[in-house]
């Protein structure tokens, strides 16, 4: 049975993933303990667990904050995410059962109304289900776990991607090609399409990076005043 600290970790992680707690947000132990009706000990345990995944940065004598990424880190992590997603797509095209393909197509159809209405946050939630259906259909649990872990690390930034005008509709169209490649057992194409879907090689990924508010990113190199 999950401990109080583990339950808190999941709750705080969900708030980070859904951007209720944005990168750079301070995580005050006392305030969190009061909000969740517990002592500071399980809160500290939860924050340490989240720090081990990279979602939280615990600074000695300065407390904890939701971790930021530098521009170079963000680009590197999206590159790795693209490769993991591509691998999941390749294996799903080779291994997915009929029931798994039916589930993928059902989720895809659920995404449609949100995409047509340009409801970014609602679309994001279904988008997560779509991608996780592909991870599951890969029938490689370790790969799925690693992909989900990195997806959660990048979640605040991926949510922002979908808030760009018309991006849900574009994403839905890309999903259509991915789902078709998986259904028609075309692993090479499924892998390529998912890699491109994550990195936005057409140029929109670069536009997205440039559009990020500076307060969500940390400097690539610490200044001399903050090096201590």
QUILINTA-V979053 format. One record per residue. N is the residue number from 0. RES is the residue in one small letter. PHI is phi in whole degrees, 0 to 359 (none if undefined). NEAR is the number of other ideal C-beta (glycine too) atoms within 12 Angstrom. D_CENTER is the distance of its C-alpha to the mean C-alpha in Angstrom with 2 decimals. Layout:
N,RES,PHI,NEAR,D_CENTER
N,RES,PHI,NEAR,D_CENTER
//
This chain:
0,x,none,5,26.17
1,x,298,14,23.29
2,x,285,15,24.74
3,x,300,23,24.42
4,x,298,26,22.30
5,x,293,18,19.83
6,x,296,21,19.77
7,x,296,34,19.23
8,x,303,32,16.35
9,x,297,22,14.55
10,x,294,28,15.66
11,x,291,41,14.67
12,x,302,34,11.20
13,x,297,22,10.85
14,x,291,27,12.39
15,x,289,38,10.10
16,x,298,32,6.87
17,x,270,23,9.28
18,x,66,27,10.73
19,x,292,18,14.03
20,x,244,31,14.04
21,x,276,26,13.17
22,x,308,35,13.13
23,x,96,24,16.78
24,x,294,26,17.63
25,x,283,21,20.37
26,x,246,39,20.13
27,x,279,21,23.78
28,x,299,27,24.85
29,x,295,17,27.79
30,x,297,18,26.02
31,x,294,33,23.29
32,x,298,24,26.12
33,x,293,13,28.06
34,x,294,18,25.27
35,x,264,24,24.45
36,x,64,13,28.15
37,x,217,24,28.22
38,x,273,18,29.54
39,x,285,23,27.90
40,x,299,17,27.91
41,x,294,26,25.07
42,x,295,34,23.05
43,x,298,28,23.72
44,x,299,29,22.80
45,x,297,39,19.40
46,x,293,37,18.71
47,x,293,24,19.93
48,x,296,28,17.68
49,x,291,37,14.58
50,x,295,26,16.23
51,x,292,18,16.50
52,x,264,29,12.75
53,x,92,24,12.55
54,x,283,38,10.95
55,x,233,38,14.56
56,x,246,27,17.54
57,x,260,26,20.89
58,x,250,16,23.81
59,x,306,9,27.34
60,x,66,7,29.53
61,x,235,13,26.99
62,x,89,23,24.51
63,x,247,34,20.74
64,x,223,26,18.16
65,x,294,37,14.42
66,x,295,37,13.78
67,x,259,30,13.82
68,x,247,30,13.34
69,x,281,21,16.32
70,x,301,23,16.40
71,x,293,16,17.28
72,x,297,24,14.55
73,x,299,33,11.92
74,x,297,26,13.77
75,x,297,20,14.26
76,x,290,29,10.73
77,x,294,33,9.92
78,x,298,22,13.21
79,x,293,24,12.42
80,x,301,35,9.22
81,x,298,31,11.73
82,x,292,25,14.27
83,x,295,36,12.46
84,x,298,42,11.53
85,x,299,35,15.12
86,x,296,31,16.60
87,x,299,47,15.14
88,x,296,48,16.63
89,x,299,33,19.86
90,x,293,31,20.37
91,x,297,43,19.56
92,x,296,34,22.20
93,x,272,24,24.60
94,x,240,26,24.05
95,x,300,34,22.81
96,x,276,18,25.47
97,x,298,14,26.92
98,x,296,13,25.43
99,x,293,27,21.87
100,x,293,28,22.47
101,x,298,18,23.98
102,x,296,25,21.00
103,x,300,39,18.66
104,x,291,26,21.18
105,x,294,18,21.49
106,x,297,30,17.83
107,x,302,34,18.17
108,x,292,21,21.21
109,x,296,25,19.63
110,x,294,37,17.20
111,x,300,26,20.38
112,x,297,17,21.81
113,x,294,29,18.74
114,x,293,30,18.51
115,x,294,17,22.27
116,x,271,16,22.25
117,x,57,21,19.44
118,x,270,23,17.77
119,x,298,29,14.35
120,x,291,22,12.98
121,x,295,24,14.71
122,x,295,36,13.57
123,x,302,31,9.84
124,x,299,25,10.69
125,x,288,30,12.68
126,x,300,38,10.33
127,x,299,30,8.09
128,x,297,24,11.60
129,x,299,42,12.66
130,x,292,43,10.29
131,x,292,26,10.93
132,x,296,34,14.55
133,x,290,49,14.58
134,x,301,37,13.31
135,x,296,29,16.07
136,x,289,39,18.56
137,x,289,38,18.32
138,x,57,20,20.29
139,x,228,22,19.01
140,x,296,15,17.62
141,x,296,16,17.02
142,x,300,27,15.00
143,x,298,27,12.91
144,x,297,19,12.47
145,x,293,23,11.58
146,x,292,35,9.02
147,x,295,28,7.31
148,x,299,25,7.93
149,x,288,32,6.53
150,x,302,36,3.17
151,x,296,34,3.82
152,x,296,34,5.64
153,x,264,40,4.19
154,x,307,38,2.90
155,x,301,36,6.71
156,x,282,38,7.45
157,x,291,40,5.92
158,x,298,33,7.73
159,x,295,28,10.58
160,x,304,37,10.84
161,x,285,36,11.75
162,x,273,25,14.33
163,x,292,25,16.39
164,x,308,15,19.54
165,x,69,19,19.64
166,x,296,32,16.13
167,x,303,33,15.52
168,x,294,24,18.84
169,x,295,27,18.09
170,x,298,39,14.85
171,x,299,33,17.01
172,x,297,22,19.68
173,x,293,37,17.49
174,x,300,39,16.42
175,x,302,24,20.17
176,x,292,24,20.98
177,x,297,45,18.45
178,x,299,39,19.71
179,x,294,22,23.24
180,x,297,32,22.96
181,x,292,43,21.75
182,x,297,29,24.47
183,x,266,17,27.08
184,x,55,21,26.32
185,x,241,23,25.58
186,x,298,27,23.30
187,x,300,18,23.77
188,x,290,24,22.82
189,x,299,39,19.76
190,x,297,30,18.51
191,x,297,26,19.44
192,x,296,34,18.01
193,x,290,41,14.48
194,x,300,29,14.70
195,x,293,28,15.99
196,x,299,39,13.52
197,x,282,40,10.61
198,x,269,33,13.02
199,x,54,27,15.15
200,x,294,18,18.28
201,x,288,15,20.50
202,x,123,12,20.05
203,x,292,24,17.64
204,x,294,30,14.98
205,x,298,18,17.78
206,x,297,16,18.60
207,x,298,31,15.14
208,x,300,29,15.30
209,x,292,16,18.84
210,x,274,19,18.07
211,x,295,30,15.82
212,x,299,18,17.97
213,x,299,15,19.51
214,x,289,14,18.98
215,x,271,27,15.19
216,x,243,26,16.06
217,x,259,24,18.44
218,x,297,18,21.36
219,x,297,15,21.27
220,x,231,12,24.54
221,x,296,12,25.59
222,x,286,10,28.70
223,x,297,8,31.90
224,x,287,7,31.90
225,x,256,11,28.59
226,x,291,8,29.22
227,x,288,10,31.10
//
